[in-house]
């Protein structure tokens, strides 16, 4: 078994539902040539509930899935390091978020480079399999892995369900292309403000979680209908 196949097998065994490898040489100065993206889906019943309002279960699941992802990419890091390669798992305790809520190398960027999906009109990753109902993480390395084909443009087409259903009316309805600034897709401050309001109204918890824009996504709905 080759290095790439062995790594993917380890990641799937650790709980990943989707895995992709992408070339990062053209992506800023991240210090690594290759990024490995992993995703896990949200349970269907949680997504259905989010179509109405955010829930305490979603709030608790957020940390559960983040911890699961941390374990998956840490297993991948260990696998590559044991093979003698440099690797860096972008776990939640390692990712630094600035005052504008940006990280140096977003998981979404690695995911699009790895071909897992594209950035939707909701400013979230959209996958063919689970829509936007995924939590994602990433692993950086200089190991000679086989890279997949990147996705550089949106595949949302004329669908604007997330734009129409956004409680904050913060989404611009623009089709994403690689390199497009976030501001062309979403008014982040408007989004976070409304998320905090509706989360508190629904659960009494003061945090910026909503979920409606990915719960109504057409690709998410296809996932919900699939057995």
C-alpha positions, 0 to 999 in steps of 0.5 A: 500500500502506498503512502497516500493510501495508507494515510487515508486508511488511517484517517478513515479508521479514525472516523473521517467520513471524507478525506482529500489531499490538496496541493498548497504550493499556490496558497500563500506562505503556509510553510507546507506543500500539501494539505489533507482535509477531513470531514465528518457529518452532522446527524440528520435529526440535528440538521432537521431541528436547525431548520427551525432554530438552533438547539442545545444539542447542536451546541454540545455536538459542536465540541464533540465533533471538533474533538473527534476531528482533533483525534482524526488529524492527530492520528494522521500526523502521527502516521506521517511522522512515524514514516519520517515526514514533517506533519502538522495537525491543525487542531482546535488548540493550535489554530489561531484566530485573529480579531477579524475571526480569520485563521492563517490557513482556513480549513475551508481553503485546504478542503477546496484545494483537496477537492472535497467541495466548494464555498457556497453562497452561505460562505461554508464548504459545500460537499456533494455527499453531505452538503454543508452539514459537515465539520472539517479540519486539516493536516499539513505536511511536506510528505509526497502525497498524491493530490486530488483535483482542486475545486476553484468555482462554486457549483451552487448555480442559481440556488439561493435558499441559504440567502433567502433563509438567512435570519440576518440577511447577511449573505450576498448571493454571490457565486464563489471563486478561488481567491474571492474575499470573504466580504463579497459573500457575507457580512460577518459582523451582521451574521455573528450578531444575529446568530448570538441573538437567536441562539440565546432566544432559543436556548439561553446560551450566549454564543454565535451558533445558528446553522440555518444556512447549511440546514436548508442547503439543497445539497444538505437536503439531498443528504437528509433524503438519502437512506 
